[in-house]
Amino acid sequence: MYQREVRHTGLNKYRLIRGSNKYVVEQQAAAQLAIWNEMWAKKIEKENKIREKEDKNRTIEQKTEAAAEKTKQAKDNQSHLENLLKNSLSNNDKISWDLLKDNSTFSEDRPRQPFPGKISPAPIKTDAKYQIKTGLLDSIFSARKIEKKEGADHLFKNDYADWERKKATIMKNIALENQRYEIELRDWTLEEQNFLKSQREKNNVIDLRRDQYLKKQPDAIVEFCNLILSHSEYPDYFPQEFDLDYNPQTKILILDYSLPCIENIPTIKEVKYNKTKDEYNETHFSEAVIKKLYDLVIYQVCLRTIHELYASDAIEAISSIVFNGWVKSIDKSTGQEVNACIISLQASREEFLTINLANIDPKACFKKLRGVGSSSLSNLTPIAPIISISHEDKRFIPSYDVEDRLDDSYNLAAMDWEDFEHLIRQLFEEEFSQFGGEVKVTRASRDGGVDAVAFDPDPIRGGKIVIQAKRYTNTVGVSAVRDLYGTLMNEGATKGILVTTADYGPEAYDFAKGKPLTLMNGSNLLFLLEKHGHKAKIDLKEAKAINILEETK
């Protein structure tokens, strides 16, 4: 199980997002932060507008207007809380897996092609600069004219040589700039390709998760329900923390949902500006009104959450939902923070979908559905949840010893498949135990392609490792290695190990190159057994003969 903590200090919000796929969890965390950032931006914008109108330099009219704005905001807050359920019924936005996809563009700017250096025109001998001016004396004294002519020729030669040097320098710089540009462009192109490749792979994981959801795989159903609840809009002071569990046998979804405490409910009824004292006076709702509003809010959140989950469950994977509402508050007798379940409701799909939520009284509907809670929820009286979430991984089963049966004559290729899985678990447990690791065997009926899971605590090379055991007598093809890689991605694991009594084909080894996959063939398996003081043999011909014999019986 992979998890990610998400916090927003401005809104004082926190969520622990769990899931079996690392990328899905990361994308859910990113989506949650995006929602909170948008809420925070809207909150800051509202507060800034009111502060502008409250400024001491403002006119009396502007301050009166600011008070009216605060009163309107208070009424809007109350109306929003009173209609949490009804307002959500008109929301037709469809939640889809595409919300978790990465649709960003490559952020690095493409390198700019260098502007070629400017080369001035070459000097020409006929230029005026190199033409001599002769006079009467030059006609009389020919040597004088020749001297002038030689001077002009020398000047031209020097200028031309200087131009050639400058041209060579510019050409060299152009070549260097072009060479640097080609390197930068090559590196940029490679980074863009890697970005797009990584983006495609990650988005393929989302598509795969969607397909698994459509096939009603338990982990994918929980992740989709997480996505639905994360996009449910509530006031920013609602905690909106939740934990989910799904039982595929009973099709029951259990939800532990964090609710706001009564102190979070806004109490302002009206704000007026006192011109004489130059101050704002607030009128607050009575304690009785706040308690009544709080109870109404909690009943609505319960019914609305169940509605949102059923409305989004197009594949009808959920037959019943258990909503357990929890409130964190301070126990006034001890001063300590307590977390109590104050409301619990189990509603079946068949019964719940017959209700017209637009016309019901939330409390009466809750009671009709046989919900559990005190008569006054604001008292925060603890109750026992109808069904509690179990945080144990139900895939794991008790293991048993296999290695003690082994000797030189024991043929692993003919071993019972379940015994072989436990042998692999036992063998890797010995391998990882020296580093404080742990290995568990999964149930055959719910393994999702995983025969064992190793947890290596090493901070550098460790993490979650999925292990598949293939007691084969024929060569293992590339499809089994692809399946292992898909399982690794789905589980959010750091490494995958495939162990077989046979060997792998060349395509299998090619596929595993560059990926966090280890392929162990029969020879590797025997070596690992011997490393931990056990001996056995692998005779594929004998195993095939036994299989043929059993098939003919």
C-alpha positions as CSV (number, residue, x, y, z in Angstrom):
1,M,0.0,0.0,0.0
2,Y,1.4,3.4,-1.1
3,Q,0.4,6.6,0.8
4,R,1.0,10.3,0.4
5,E,0.3,13.1,2.9
6,V,-1.2,16.3,1.5
7,R,-1.4,19.5,3.5
8,H,-2.5,23.1,2.9
9,T,-1.4,25.4,5.7
10,G,-3.6,28.3,4.6
11,L,-6.8,26.3,4.8
12,N,-5.4,24.1,7.6
13,K,-6.4,21.0,5.7
14,Y,-4.7,17.6,5.7
15,R,-5.4,14.3,3.9
16,L,-3.6,11.0,3.9
17,I,-4.2,9.4,0.5
18,R,-3.7,5.7,0.3
19,G,-3.7,3.4,-2.7
20,S,-2.0,0.3,-4.3
21,N,-0.7,2.3,-7.2
22,K,2.0,4.9,-6.6
23,Y,1.2,7.1,-9.6
24,V,-2.5,7.1,-9.0
25,V,-1.9,8.2,-5.4
26,E,0.4,11.0,-6.6
27,Q,-2.1,12.2,-9.1
28,Q,-4.9,12.2,-6.5
29,A,-2.6,14.2,-4.2
30,A,-1.9,16.7,-7.0
31,A,-5.6,17.0,-7.8
32,Q,-6.5,17.5,-4.1
33,L,-3.8,20.3,-3.8
34,A,-5.2,21.9,-7.0
35,I,-8.7,22.0,-5.5
36,W,-7.4,23.5,-2.2
37,N,-5.3,26.1,-4.0
38,E,-8.3,27.2,-6.0
39,M,-10.3,27.5,-2.7
40,W,-7.5,29.5,-1.1
41,A,-7.3,31.9,-4.0
42,K,-11.1,32.5,-3.9
43,K,-10.9,33.1,-0.2
44,I,-8.0,35.6,-0.4
45,E,-9.8,37.4,-3.2
46,K,-12.9,37.8,-1.1
47,E,-11.0,39.0,1.9
48,N,-9.0,41.5,-0.1
49,K,-12.1,43.1,-1.6
50,I,-13.7,43.5,1.9
51,R,-10.4,44.9,3.3
52,E,-10.3,47.5,0.6
53,K,-13.7,48.7,1.5
54,E,-12.9,48.7,5.3
55,D,-9.8,50.9,4.9
56,K,-9.8,53.8,7.3
57,N,-9.3,56.3,4.5
58,R,-12.6,55.2,2.8
59,T,-15.7,57.3,2.9
60,I,-18.7,56.6,5.2
61,E,-20.6,55.3,2.2
62,Q,-17.9,52.9,1.3
63,K,-17.6,51.6,4.9
64,T,-21.4,51.2,5.0
65,E,-21.1,49.3,1.7
66,A,-18.4,47.0,3.3
67,A,-20.8,46.2,6.2
68,A,-23.6,45.4,3.7
69,E,-21.1,43.1,1.8
70,K,-20.3,41.3,5.1
71,T,-24.0,40.8,5.9
72,K,-24.6,39.5,2.4
73,Q,-21.6,37.1,2.8
74,A,-23.0,35.9,6.1
75,K,-26.4,35.2,4.5
76,D,-24.8,33.5,1.6
77,N,-22.9,31.3,4.0
78,Q,-26.0,30.3,5.9
79,S,-28.0,29.7,2.8
80,H,-25.1,27.5,1.4
81,L,-25.1,25.4,4.6
82,E,-28.8,25.0,4.6
83,N,-28.8,23.8,1.0
84,L,-25.7,21.6,0.9
85,L,-27.7,18.7,-0.3
86,K,-30.1,20.4,-2.8
87,N,-27.3,22.4,-4.4
88,S,-25.3,19.2,-5.1
89,L,-28.3,17.6,-6.9
90,S,-28.1,20.0,-9.8
91,N,-24.4,19.4,-10.3
92,N,-24.1,17.4,-13.5
93,D,-20.3,17.3,-13.7
94,K,-19.2,13.8,-14.4
95,I,-16.1,12.7,-12.5
96,S,-13.8,10.6,-14.6
97,W,-10.3,9.0,-14.4
98,D,-9.1,11.6,-16.9
99,L,-8.9,14.1,-13.9
100,L,-5.9,12.1,-12.8
101,K,-4.1,12.3,-16.1
102,D,-1.1,14.5,-16.6
103,N,-1.9,16.8,-19.5
104,S,0.9,19.3,-18.9
105,T,3.3,20.4,-21.6
106,F,7.1,20.2,-21.5
107,S,8.1,23.2,-19.5
108,E,11.6,23.8,-20.9
109,D,11.9,26.3,-23.7
110,R,13.3,25.0,-27.0
111,P,16.9,26.3,-27.5
112,R,17.1,29.3,-29.8
113,Q,19.1,29.0,-33.0
114,P,22.1,31.4,-32.8
115,F,22.0,34.5,-34.9
116,P,24.8,34.3,-37.4
117,G,27.7,36.7,-36.8
118,K,27.7,39.6,-39.4
119,I,30.7,39.6,-41.7
120,S,31.5,42.9,-43.3
121,P,32.2,43.0,-47.0
122,A,35.8,42.3,-48.1
123,P,37.8,45.4,-49.0
124,I,38.0,46.0,-52.8
125,K,41.1,47.4,-54.4
126,T,39.0,49.9,-56.4
127,D,37.6,51.4,-53.2
128,A,38.2,55.1,-52.9
129,K,40.3,54.5,-49.8
130,Y,43.0,52.8,-51.9
131,Q,43.1,55.2,-54.8
132,I,46.0,57.7,-54.9
133,K,45.6,61.4,-55.7
134,T,48.4,62.8,-57.9
135,G,49.4,66.3,-58.5
136,L,51.9,68.3,-60.6
137,L,54.8,67.2,-58.4
138,D,53.9,63.6,-58.9
139,S,54.1,64.1,-62.6
140,I,57.5,65.7,-62.4
141,F,58.9,63.3,-59.8
142,S,57.8,59.7,-60.8
143,A,59.3,58.2,-57.6
144,R,56.9,60.3,-55.6
145,K,54.0,58.7,-57.5
146,I,55.4,55.2,-57.1
147,E,55.7,55.7,-53.4
148,K,52.1,56.7,-53.1
149,K,51.1,53.7,-55.1
150,E,53.0,51.3,-53.0
151,G,51.6,52.9,-49.8
152,A,48.0,52.4,-51.1
153,D,48.8,48.8,-52.1
154,H,50.3,48.1,-48.6
155,L,47.2,49.6,-46.9
156,F,44.9,47.4,-49.0
157,K,47.0,44.3,-48.2
158,N,46.9,45.1,-44.4
159,D,43.2,45.8,-44.5
160,Y,42.4,42.6,-46.4
161,A,44.5,40.5,-44.1
162,D,42.8,42.1,-41.1
163,W,39.4,41.4,-42.7
164,E,40.4,37.7,-43.3
165,R,41.4,37.4,-39.6
166,K,38.1,38.9,-38.4
167,K,36.2,36.7,-40.9
168,A,38.0,33.6,-39.6
169,T,37.2,34.5,-36.0
170,I,33.5,35.1,-36.8
171,M,33.3,31.9,-38.7
172,K,34.9,30.0,-35.8
173,N,32.4,31.6,-33.4
174,I,29.6,30.7,-35.7
175,A,30.8,27.1,-35.8
176,L,31.1,27.0,-32.0
177,E,27.7,28.5,-31.5
178,N,26.1,26.1,-34.0
179,Q,27.9,23.2,-32.3
180,R,26.6,24.3,-28.9
181,Y,23.1,24.8,-30.3
182,E,23.1,21.3,-31.8
183,I,24.2,19.8,-28.4
184,E,21.5,21.9,-26.5
185,L,18.9,21.0,-29.1
186,R,19.8,17.3,-28.9
187,D,19.7,17.3,-25.1
188,W,16.4,19.3,-25.1
189,T,14.9,16.9,-27.6
190,L,15.9,13.9,-25.5
191,E,14.5,15.5,-22.4
192,E,11.2,16.3,-24.2
193,Q,11.0,12.7,-25.5
194,N,11.7,11.3,-22.0
195,F,9.1,13.7,-20.5
196,L,6.5,12.6,-23.1
197,K,7.4,9.0,-22.7
198,S,7.1,9.2,-19.0
199,Q,3.8,11.1,-19.3
200,R,2.4,8.4,-21.7
201,E,3.4,5.6,-19.4
202,K,1.8,7.3,-16.4
203,N,-1.3,8.1,-18.3
204,N,-1.4,4.5,-19.5
205,V,-1.4,3.5,-15.8
206,I,-4.6,5.7,-15.3
207,D,-6.2,4.0,-18.4
208,L,-5.2,0.6,-17.0
209,R,-6.7,1.6,-13.6
210,R,-9.9,2.7,-15.4
211,D,-10.1,-0.7,-17.1
212,Q,-9.5,-2.4,-13.8
213,Y,-12.3,-0.3,-12.3
214,L,-14.6,-1.3,-15.2
215,K,-13.7,-4.9,-14.3
216,K,-14.7,-4.1,-10.7
217,Q,-11.3,-4.7,-9.1
218,P,-11.5,-3.7,-5.4
219,D,-8.5,-1.3,-5.3
220,A,-9.6,0.5,-8.4
221,I,-13.1,1.0,-7.0
222,V,-11.7,2.5,-3.8
223,E,-9.5,4.8,-5.8
224,F,-12.4,6.0,-8.0
225,C,-14.5,6.7,-4.9
226,N,-11.6,8.7,-3.5
227,L,-11.6,10.7,-6.7
228,I,-15.3,11.4,-6.4
229,L,-15.1,12.6,-2.8
230,S,-12.0,14.7,-3.4
231,H,-13.9,16.7,-6.0
232,S,-17.0,17.3,-3.8
233,E,-17.1,21.0,-3.1
234,Y,-17.6,22.2,0.5
235,P,-16.7,25.4,2.5
236,D,-13.0,25.7,3.1
237,Y,-13.4,25.1,6.9
238,F,-14.7,21.5,6.3
239,P,-12.0,18.9,7.0
240,Q,-13.0,16.6,4.1
241,E,-10.7,13.9,5.4
242,F,-11.9,10.3,4.7
243,D,-10.9,6.7,4.6
244,L,-12.5,4.0,2.5
245,D,-12.8,0.2,2.4
246,Y,-14.5,-2.0,0.0
247,N,-15.6,-5.6,0.3
248,P,-15.9,-7.2,-3.2
249,Q,-17.8,-10.2,-1.8
250,T,-20.6,-8.2,-0.2
251,K,-20.1,-5.1,-2.4
252,I,-20.3,-2.9,0.7
253,L,-18.3,0.3,0.8
254,I,-17.4,1.6,4.2
255,L,-16.6,5.3,4.6
256,D,-15.0,7.0,7.6
257,Y,-15.6,10.7,7.0
258,S,-14.3,13.7,9.0
259,L,-16.9,16.3,9.7
260,P,-16.6,19.9,10.9
261,C,-17.1,20.6,14.6
262,I,-19.7,23.1,15.7
263,E,-17.1,25.8,16.4
264,N,-16.4,25.8,12.6
265,I,-19.9,26.9,11.8
266,P,-20.0,30.7,11.0
267,T,-22.2,32.5,13.5
268,I,-22.4,36.1,12.1
269,K,-26.0,37.1,11.2
270,E,-25.5,40.7,10.3
271,V,-22.9,43.5,10.2
272,K,-23.6,47.2,10.5
273,Y,-21.3,50.2,10.3
274,N,-21.6,52.7,13.3
275,K,-20.8,56.1,11.9
276,T,-20.5,57.8,15.3
277,K,-17.9,55.3,16.7
278,D,-16.4,54.5,13.2
279,E,-16.7,50.8,13.9
280,Y,-18.4,47.6,12.7
281,N,-20.9,45.9,14.9
282,E,-21.7,42.2,14.4
283,T,-24.9,40.4,15.3
284,H,-24.6,36.7,15.9
285,F,-27.1,33.8,15.7
286,S,-28.2,32.3,19.0
287,E,-26.7,29.1,20.3
288,A,-29.9,27.2,19.6
289,V,-30.0,28.3,16.0
290,I,-26.3,27.3,15.5
291,K,-27.0,23.9,17.0
292,K,-30.0,23.3,14.8
293,L,-28.0,24.5,11.7
294,Y,-25.1,22.2,12.7
295,D,-27.3,19.1,12.9
296,L,-28.8,20.0,9.5
297,V,-25.3,20.3,8.0
298,I,-24.2,16.9,9.3
299,Y,-27.4,15.1,8.1
300,Q,-26.9,16.7,4.7
301,V,-23.3,15.8,4.4
302,C,-24.1,12.2,5.2
303,L,-26.9,11.9,2.6
304,R,-25.0,14.0,0.0
305,T,-21.9,11.8,0.2
306,I,-23.9,8.6,-0.3
307,H,-25.8,10.2,-3.2
308,E,-22.5,11.3,-4.9
309,L,-21.0,7.8,-4.6
310,Y,-24.1,6.0,-6.0
311,A,-24.6,8.6,-8.7
312,S,-21.1,8.1,-10.0
313,D,-21.1,4.3,-9.7
314,A,-22.1,3.6,-13.3
315,I,-20.9,0.0,-13.1
316,E,-23.0,-0.7,-10.0
317,A,-20.0,-2.1,-8.1
318,I,-21.5,-0.8,-4.8
319,S,-24.6,-2.4,-3.4
320,S,-24.5,-0.8,0.1
321,I,-22.7,2.2,1.6
322,V,-21.8,2.6,5.3
323,F,-21.2,6.3,6.2
324,N,-19.5,6.8,9.6
325,G,-19.2,10.5,10.5
326,W,-16.3,11.5,12.8
327,V,-15.7,14.8,14.6
328,K,-12.4,16.0,16.1
329,S,-13.0,18.3,19.1
330,I,-11.6,19.2,22.4
331,D,-13.0,17.4,25.5
332,K,-13.8,20.2,27.8
333,S,-13.3,18.0,30.9
334,T,-9.7,17.0,30.0
335,G,-8.6,19.6,27.5
336,Q,-7.5,16.8,25.2
337,E,-8.4,16.3,21.5
338,V,-10.8,13.5,20.9
339,N,-12.1,11.9,17.7
340,A,-15.6,10.5,18.0
341,C,-18.0,8.9,15.6
342,I,-21.3,10.8,16.0
343,I,-23.3,9.5,13.1
344,S,-23.5,6.2,11.2
345,L,-25.8,5.1,8.4
346,Q,-26.0,2.1,6.1
347,A,-28.0,2.6,3.0
348,S,-28.5,0.0,0.2
349,R,-28.5,1.2,-3.4
350,E,-32.0,-0.1,-4.0
351,E,-33.5,1.7,-1.1
352,F,-31.5,4.9,-1.4
353,L,-32.2,5.5,-5.1
354,T,-35.9,5.5,-4.5
355,I,-35.6,8.6,-2.4
356,N,-36.3,12.0,-4.0
357,L,-33.6,14.0,-2.2
358,A,-34.9,17.3,-3.5
359,N,-38.0,17.1,-1.4
360,I,-36.9,15.4,1.9
361,D,-36.2,16.7,5.4
362,P,-32.5,15.4,5.9
363,K,-33.1,14.4,9.5
364,A,-36.3,12.6,8.8
365,C,-34.7,10.8,5.8
366,F,-31.8,9.8,8.0
367,K,-34.1,8.3,10.6
368,K,-36.2,6.6,7.9
369,L,-33.0,4.9,6.7
370,R,-32.4,3.7,10.3
371,G,-29.3,5.8,10.8
372,V,-27.6,5.8,14.2
373,G,-26.9,9.1,16.1
374,S,-28.0,11.0,19.1
375,S,-31.1,13.3,19.0
376,S,-28.8,16.3,19.0
377,L,-25.6,15.8,17.0
378,S,-24.1,19.0,18.2
379,N,-23.6,17.4,21.6
380,L,-21.0,15.1,19.9
381,T,-22.3,12.0,21.7
382,P,-20.1,9.1,20.6
383,I,-21.8,6.1,18.9
384,A,-20.6,2.8,17.7
385,P,-20.3,2.6,13.8
386,I,-22.6,0.2,12.1
387,I,-19.6,-1.4,10.4
388,S,-16.0,-0.3,11.1
389,I,-13.1,-0.3,8.6
390,S,-10.6,-3.0,9.0
391,H,-7.1,-1.8,8.1
392,E,-5.6,-5.3,7.7
393,D,-4.7,-6.4,4.2
394,K,-7.1,-9.3,3.6
395,R,-5.0,-10.7,0.9
396,F,-2.5,-12.1,3.4
397,I,-2.9,-15.6,4.8
398,P,-1.1,-17.6,7.4
399,S,2.1,-19.3,6.1
400,Y,3.4,-22.7,6.8
401,D,6.8,-24.4,6.6
402,V,7.8,-26.2,3.4
403,E,11.6,-26.1,3.5
404,D,11.9,-28.9,6.1
405,R,10.5,-31.4,3.6
406,L,13.3,-30.7,1.1
407,D,16.2,-33.0,0.3
408,D,18.4,-33.9,-2.7
409,S,15.6,-36.1,-4.2
410,Y,12.8,-33.5,-3.9
411,N,11.7,-32.3,-7.4
412,L,10.5,-28.7,-7.2
413,A,9.1,-28.8,-10.7
414,A,6.6,-31.5,-9.5
415,M,5.8,-29.7,-6.3
416,D,2.2,-28.8,-5.3
417,W,1.6,-25.2,-6.6
418,E,0.4,-23.9,-3.3
419,D,3.4,-25.5,-1.5
420,F,5.7,-23.9,-4.1
421,E,4.3,-20.4,-3.3
422,H,4.9,-21.0,0.4
423,L,8.4,-22.2,-0.3
424,I,9.2,-19.0,-2.2
425,R,7.7,-17.0,0.7
426,Q,9.8,-18.9,3.2
427,L,13.0,-18.6,1.1
428,F,12.7,-14.9,0.5
429,E,11.8,-14.4,4.2
430,E,15.2,-15.9,5.0
431,E,16.8,-13.6,2.4
432,F,15.2,-10.4,3.7
433,S,15.0,-11.1,7.4
434,Q,18.7,-10.4,7.8
435,F,17.8,-6.8,6.9
436,G,14.7,-6.6,9.0
437,G,12.4,-7.4,6.1
438,E,9.1,-9.3,6.1
439,V,7.4,-11.5,3.5
440,K,3.7,-12.4,3.3
441,V,1.8,-14.9,1.1
442,T,-1.5,-13.7,-0.6
443,R,-4.7,-15.6,-1.1
444,A,-5.0,-17.4,-4.4
445,S,-8.5,-16.0,-5.1
446,R,-7.6,-12.4,-4.5
447,D,-3.9,-12.1,-5.3
448,G,-4.3,-9.8,-8.3
449,G,-1.2,-11.4,-9.8
450,V,0.8,-11.3,-6.5
451,D,1.9,-14.6,-4.8
452,A,3.9,-12.9,-2.1
453,V,4.7,-9.4,-0.9
454,A,8.1,-8.5,0.6
455,F,8.6,-5.3,2.7
456,D,12.3,-4.3,2.8
457,P,13.0,-1.5,5.3
458,D,16.3,-0.5,3.7
459,P,16.0,3.3,2.9
460,I,18.0,3.0,-0.3
461,R,17.2,-0.2,-2.0
462,G,14.2,-1.2,0.0
463,G,10.4,-0.7,-0.3
464,K,7.6,-2.9,-1.4
465,I,8.5,-5.9,-3.5
466,V,6.0,-8.1,-5.4
467,I,6.9,-11.7,-6.0
468,Q,5.4,-14.1,-8.4
469,A,6.1,-17.9,-8.3
470,K,5.7,-19.9,-11.5
471,R,6.1,-23.7,-11.0
472,Y,6.5,-24.3,-14.8
473,T,8.0,-27.1,-16.8
474,N,8.0,-25.1,-20.0
475,T,9.9,-21.9,-21.0
476,V,8.3,-18.8,-19.4
477,G,7.3,-16.3,-22.2
478,V,7.3,-12.5,-22.3
479,S,3.6,-12.3,-21.4
480,A,4.3,-13.4,-17.8
481,V,7.0,-10.8,-17.4
482,R,4.7,-8.1,-18.8
483,D,2.1,-9.2,-16.3
484,L,4.6,-8.9,-13.5
485,Y,5.5,-5.3,-14.6
486,G,1.8,-4.4,-14.8
487,T,1.4,-5.8,-11.3
488,L,4.4,-3.8,-10.0
489,M,2.9,-0.6,-11.4
490,N,-0.6,-1.3,-9.9
491,E,0.8,-2.2,-6.5
492,G,3.0,0.9,-6.4
493,A,6.0,-1.4,-5.7
494,T,9.6,-0.6,-6.1
495,K,10.6,-4.0,-7.5
496,G,9.2,-7.2,-9.0
497,I,10.7,-10.7,-8.8
498,L,9.6,-13.6,-11.0
499,V,10.7,-17.1,-9.8
500,T,10.3,-20.2,-12.0
501,T,11.5,-23.8,-11.9
502,A,12.1,-23.6,-15.7
503,D,13.8,-20.8,-17.7
504,Y,12.8,-17.6,-19.7
505,G,12.8,-17.0,-23.4
506,P,14.9,-14.2,-25.0
507,E,12.0,-11.8,-25.3
508,A,11.3,-12.1,-21.6
509,Y,14.9,-11.1,-20.8
510,D,14.8,-8.3,-23.4
511,F,11.6,-6.9,-21.9
512,A,13.0,-6.9,-18.3
513,K,16.1,-4.9,-19.3
514,G,16.1,-1.5,-17.7
515,K,13.1,-2.2,-15.5
516,P,13.0,-2.9,-11.8
517,L,12.5,-6.6,-12.5
518,T,14.5,-9.7,-11.5
519,L,14.0,-13.0,-13.4
520,M,15.1,-16.0,-11.4
521,N,15.2,-19.3,-13.3
522,G,15.5,-22.8,-11.9
523,S,19.3,-22.6,-11.4
524,N,19.0,-19.3,-9.6
525,L,16.3,-20.8,-7.3
526,L,18.5,-23.9,-6.5
527,F,21.4,-21.6,-5.7
528,L,19.3,-19.4,-3.4
529,L,18.1,-22.6,-1.6
530,E,21.6,-23.8,-1.1
531,K,22.7,-20.4,0.2
532,H,20.2,-20.8,3.0
533,G,21.1,-24.4,3.7
534,H,18.5,-26.3,1.7
535,K,18.8,-28.8,-1.1
536,A,16.4,-29.9,-3.8
537,K,16.4,-30.7,-7.5
538,I,14.6,-29.6,-10.6
539,D,13.9,-32.3,-13.1
540,L,11.5,-30.9,-15.8
541,K,11.3,-34.2,-17.7
542,E,10.2,-36.1,-14.6
543,A,7.7,-33.4,-13.7
544,K,6.2,-33.5,-17.2
545,A,5.9,-37.2,-17.0
546,I,4.1,-36.9,-13.7
547,N,1.7,-34.3,-15.2
548,I,0.9,-36.6,-18.1
549,L,0.3,-39.5,-15.8
550,E,-2.1,-37.5,-13.6
551,E,-4.0,-36.2,-16.7
552,T,-4.6,-39.8,-17.9
553,K,-6.0,-40.9,-14.5
